[in-house]
Amino acid sequence: MTDLLTPFLSVIKIEMQKVAYDASEKLLTDYFDGVDRGPCGFAWVTIYPKHKGNTKLGKAERKEFEQLGARKDWTGKAWMIWNPAKYPVQSVDVLEAGARAAAMFLQRYGYDAVAGSRLD
């Protein structure tokens, strides 16, 4: 999360979605024989900011989050990317596999990112 990453955020976003999509596809194929089954639910990635929001660094950080496709969560203190894989299923297992892959991908770029999920 530096000024060096800013020009590459669109590439990082595309790569994150690809990694997440591939992880979801692999789980669906390997464990569910390509059929959307199992419990229904939602999955997301939560990104925690490292700087206060009203500082210069905080404003720049939040702009990066938005460029990655994140929106403020319900607490107003973290940012979330719902279904980062954009995978068209309802299976929480498949969606969570994508969210975990996306969180690990973002961690490699220095983001404090974790995957989350819940049943519907």
Backbone bond lengths (Angstrom), bond angles and torsions (degrees), N, CA, C in turn:
res aa  C-N    CA-C-N  psi(-1)  N-CA   C-N-CA  omega(-1)  CA-C   N-CA-C  phi
1 M - - - 1.436 - - 1.522 109.97 -
2 T 1.275 115.82 72.14 1.450 120.69 176.89 1.511 108.44 -132.16
3 D 1.329 114.82 174.05 1.455 119.11 176.58 1.522 111.19 -60.86
4 L 1.329 116.85 -23.21 1.452 120.34 179.50 1.527 111.73 -66.58
5 L 1.342 117.19 -29.14 1.463 120.94 -178.69 1.530 112.87 -81.67
6 T 1.318 117.54 -22.92 1.452 121.53 -172.14 1.528 113.64 -50.68
7 P 1.342 119.98 -48.19 1.472 118.26 179.97 1.528 113.57 -65.08
8 F 1.317 117.16 -17.43 1.464 120.87 -175.05 1.524 113.44 -102.67
9 L 1.333 118.07 5.26 1.467 120.00 -175.62 1.524 112.65 -61.64
10 S 1.321 118.07 -36.37 1.468 118.82 178.97 1.530 110.21 -67.13
11 V 1.323 116.96 -35.93 1.467 120.79 177.14 1.520 110.04 -69.14
12 I 1.333 116.68 -42.04 1.467 121.00 178.39 1.525 109.81 -61.14
13 K 1.328 117.29 -42.47 1.470 121.10 179.38 1.528 111.11 -61.56
14 I 1.324 116.71 -45.77 1.465 120.90 179.98 1.527 110.41 -63.58
15 E 1.333 116.77 -44.79 1.470 120.72 179.58 1.525 111.25 -64.02
16 M 1.348 116.77 -40.15 1.465 120.63 178.27 1.524 110.01 -60.11
17 Q 1.332 116.87 -45.65 1.457 120.75 179.92 1.527 111.13 -63.82
18 K 1.323 116.69 -38.37 1.464 120.37 179.37 1.525 111.10 -66.55
19 V 1.322 117.20 -45.21 1.469 121.09 178.64 1.531 109.74 -61.27
20 A 1.328 116.56 -43.88 1.465 121.00 -179.98 1.527 111.19 -65.94
21 Y 1.324 116.73 -43.11 1.463 121.31 179.70 1.532 110.34 -61.92
22 D 1.324 115.90 -45.07 1.466 120.37 -179.78 1.526 111.59 -62.44
23 A 1.340 116.96 -39.66 1.466 120.61 178.74 1.532 110.75 -65.83
24 S 1.330 116.48 -41.11 1.468 120.33 178.03 1.523 110.57 -65.04
25 E 1.315 115.76 -44.86 1.474 121.36 179.40 1.524 111.13 -59.72
26 K 1.334 116.39 -43.25 1.468 120.95 -179.24 1.527 111.17 -63.32
27 L 1.335 116.85 -45.29 1.467 119.11 179.99 1.529 110.79 -64.68
28 L 1.335 116.89 -43.31 1.467 120.46 -179.88 1.527 110.77 -61.20
29 T 1.310 116.62 -42.46 1.458 121.53 -178.49 1.528 111.86 -71.78
30 D 1.329 116.71 -46.09 1.469 121.39 -175.41 1.526 113.76 -72.78
31 Y 1.333 117.94 -37.59 1.466 120.08 -172.41 1.520 114.90 -109.34
32 F 1.323 117.18 -21.97 1.459 119.56 -177.44 1.524 112.48 -120.20
33 D 1.317 117.47 13.77 1.465 122.74 178.87 1.523 112.85 52.57
34 G 1.340 116.29 33.16 1.461 121.15 177.11 1.512 115.12 77.24
35 V 1.343 116.94 9.67 1.464 121.55 -178.42 1.528 109.30 -109.55
36 D 1.332 116.12 133.62 1.468 121.72 178.82 1.521 108.98 -72.79
37 R 1.326 116.06 98.90 1.469 120.09 178.19 1.524 109.17 -144.14
38 G 1.304 114.89 176.26 1.455 119.99 -174.60 1.520 109.25 98.34
39 P 1.326 116.97 -178.39 1.466 119.74 -177.55 1.528 111.79 -66.82
40 C 1.327 115.60 143.85 1.466 121.64 178.17 1.524 109.15 -82.94
41 G 1.306 115.56 149.07 1.446 118.84 178.08 1.511 112.86 -179.88
42 F 1.328 114.40 -166.05 1.459 122.36 -175.99 1.522 108.66 -130.11
43 A 1.322 116.30 154.27 1.464 120.85 175.07 1.524 108.56 -143.47
44 W 1.313 115.19 151.24 1.457 121.00 -176.64 1.526 109.86 -155.25
45 V 1.317 114.97 170.48 1.457 122.46 172.21 1.524 106.81 -115.52
46 T 1.309 116.83 130.69 1.458 121.93 174.11 1.521 108.40 -103.52
47 I 1.325 116.27 131.19 1.454 122.15 177.92 1.526 107.35 -115.02
48 Y 1.323 115.38 124.79 1.465 120.83 179.86 1.528 109.95 -98.41
49 P 1.330 117.35 129.06 1.461 119.98 179.75 1.531 111.12 -71.68
50 K 1.325 114.83 152.78 1.459 120.82 178.43 1.522 111.46 -100.53
51 H 1.337 116.98 -13.62 1.459 121.58 -176.80 1.518 110.04 -124.15
52 K 1.335 116.32 152.68 1.459 120.81 176.47 1.517 109.83 -65.21
53 G 1.322 116.05 145.45 1.458 121.55 -172.74 1.514 115.70 -67.54
54 N 1.330 118.35 -25.30 1.463 119.21 -176.34 1.531 112.85 -95.04
55 T 1.317 117.80 12.37 1.459 121.46 176.31 1.517 109.59 -100.30
56 K 1.320 116.31 166.34 1.467 120.58 179.16 1.527 110.44 -60.67
57 L 1.333 116.63 -44.76 1.464 120.32 178.66 1.527 111.47 -65.97
58 G 1.327 116.36 -38.76 1.458 120.59 179.64 1.515 112.48 -64.26
59 K 1.322 116.49 -41.86 1.469 120.41 178.73 1.524 111.20 -65.11
60 A 1.330 115.86 -40.71 1.469 119.72 178.78 1.526 110.59 -66.26
61 E 1.329 115.60 -39.59 1.464 120.45 179.93 1.526 110.70 -63.32
62 R 1.298 117.13 -44.29 1.461 121.16 -179.36 1.529 111.48 -66.84
63 K 1.320 116.49 -32.76 1.466 120.11 175.59 1.531 110.10 -64.51
64 E 1.323 116.29 -39.09 1.475 120.79 176.01 1.528 110.18 -61.39
65 F 1.345 116.50 -45.53 1.460 120.45 -179.66 1.526 110.19 -57.35
66 E 1.334 116.37 -43.66 1.465 120.27 -179.57 1.524 111.15 -64.98
67 Q 1.333 117.10 -37.19 1.459 120.24 178.85 1.529 111.17 -67.98
68 L 1.329 116.84 -24.50 1.463 120.61 176.14 1.530 111.86 -81.99
69 G 1.328 117.02 -5.68 1.456 121.11 179.18 1.516 113.83 97.20
70 A 1.327 117.39 12.86 1.468 121.21 -178.40 1.531 111.22 -88.83
71 R 1.330 114.41 152.08 1.465 122.27 173.92 1.514 108.17 -127.49
72 K 1.327 117.03 157.57 1.456 119.90 177.86 1.525 109.93 -59.77
73 D 1.339 115.23 142.44 1.464 118.59 176.93 1.524 109.55 -84.16
74 W 1.299 116.67 -176.36 1.458 121.63 -175.20 1.533 112.89 -67.17
75 T 1.335 118.08 -19.85 1.470 120.07 178.99 1.523 111.25 -83.35
76 G 1.327 116.92 -21.75 1.453 120.72 -176.04 1.518 112.95 79.82
77 K 1.341 117.10 2.62 1.464 121.07 -177.19 1.519 113.51 -111.03
78 A 1.311 117.19 -10.84 1.465 121.79 -179.42 1.527 107.70 -134.62
79 W 1.313 115.63 172.19 1.464 122.26 -178.00 1.518 108.87 -124.30
80 M 1.338 116.70 146.04 1.463 120.50 -175.69 1.523 111.57 -130.07
81 I 1.327 114.40 145.59 1.459 122.04 171.55 1.526 105.71 -119.59
82 W 1.334 117.00 108.72 1.463 121.61 -179.84 1.521 109.81 -78.37
83 N 1.319 116.21 135.96 1.463 123.71 179.38 1.534 110.43 43.37
84 P 1.339 116.94 66.01 1.464 119.72 -176.37 1.524 113.66 -59.92
85 A 1.330 117.49 -21.98 1.467 120.81 178.54 1.523 111.58 -78.16
86 K 1.331 117.16 -19.37 1.466 121.91 -172.46 1.529 109.87 54.68
87 Y 1.340 114.74 35.78 1.464 120.21 -177.28 1.526 108.78 -87.41
88 P 1.332 118.89 129.53 1.461 122.40 -172.19 1.530 114.26 -85.16
89 V 1.319 116.66 65.48 1.460 121.15 176.07 1.523 109.31 -134.85
90 Q 1.329 115.78 171.19 1.455 121.01 175.28 1.526 111.92 -108.46
91 S 1.302 118.19 -11.28 1.459 122.35 -177.86 1.524 110.69 -64.39
92 V 1.321 115.95 119.31 1.460 120.41 -179.29 1.529 111.05 -65.17
93 D 1.317 117.24 -30.93 1.465 120.31 179.08 1.528 110.96 -64.16
94 V 1.303 116.21 -44.54 1.466 121.32 -179.70 1.526 110.31 -67.43
95 L 1.325 116.55 -44.58 1.459 120.42 -179.59 1.526 111.29 -65.28
96 E 1.332 116.61 -38.16 1.465 119.74 179.99 1.526 111.59 -68.69
97 A 1.314 117.71 -33.98 1.469 120.23 176.11 1.524 109.90 -59.77
98 G 1.318 116.45 -41.89 1.461 120.39 177.15 1.514 112.48 -66.68
99 A 1.331 116.85 -40.76 1.462 120.56 179.69 1.532 111.05 -65.51
100 R 1.315 116.66 -40.65 1.477 119.45 177.68 1.517 111.51 -63.18
101 A 1.327 116.78 -42.53 1.463 120.81 179.34 1.530 110.21 -64.25
102 A 1.325 116.96 -41.05 1.464 120.63 179.44 1.528 111.02 -65.43
103 A 1.338 117.29 -41.86 1.469 120.64 179.12 1.523 110.84 -63.19
104 M 1.324 117.26 -43.70 1.469 120.20 178.74 1.528 110.26 -64.15
105 F 1.318 117.25 -38.41 1.460 121.00 178.44 1.532 110.05 -62.49
106 L 1.333 117.43 -46.33 1.462 121.09 -179.60 1.532 111.68 -66.23
107 Q 1.313 117.45 -33.82 1.469 120.65 177.93 1.521 110.99 -61.51
108 R 1.320 117.48 -34.11 1.469 120.40 178.54 1.524 111.47 -63.75
109 Y 1.327 117.57 -23.43 1.461 121.72 177.90 1.526 111.92 -96.51
110 G 1.307 117.42 10.11 1.461 121.23 174.85 1.511 116.15 92.20
111 Y 1.312 117.83 5.57 1.465 120.51 178.72 1.525 109.87 -81.87
112 D 1.323 116.18 144.09 1.464 122.07 174.76 1.534 106.19 -87.53
113 A 1.329 115.64 84.79 1.462 121.85 -172.96 1.530 110.86 -118.73
114 V 1.329 115.25 138.36 1.472 121.32 176.33 1.530 108.99 -136.36
115 A 1.307 115.51 150.08 1.466 121.30 178.32 1.524 109.41 -88.95
116 G 1.310 115.30 148.06 1.453 121.06 175.63 1.515 109.75 -140.82
117 S 1.342 115.83 160.00 1.463 119.94 177.48 1.512 109.41 -158.04
118 R 1.321 114.87 163.59 1.468 120.51 173.51 1.514 108.78 -155.41
119 L 1.307 114.61 153.99 1.465 120.26 177.06 1.523 109.64 -77.03
120 D 1.322 114.79 152.73 1.470 120.30 177.53 1.506 109.27 -91.55
